Amino acid sequence: MDFQEPYLRAYFSALGLEDVEFVHTELTHAPVMPFLAQFRDAHEASRTAALDAVEALATRVPAETPAA
């Protein structure tokens, strides 16, 4: 169950930020927890997909300078 994203959406909304994108990666403990070793490939695939999503989002942000 995801409690972080709804909380952060509400928090940012209270600040007036409605256009917020979240990028998730799964199995983040797989590289460091021996009993999760079988999921390391799935973690890497999830991590790569998340990094690609962040890059795609970053290219959508217009290059603007703040008004003085």
Secondary structure, DSSP 8 states (H G I E B T S, - for coil): ---HHHHHHHHHHHTT-----------TTTTT-GGGGGGHHHHHHHHHHHHHHHHHHHHHS-------
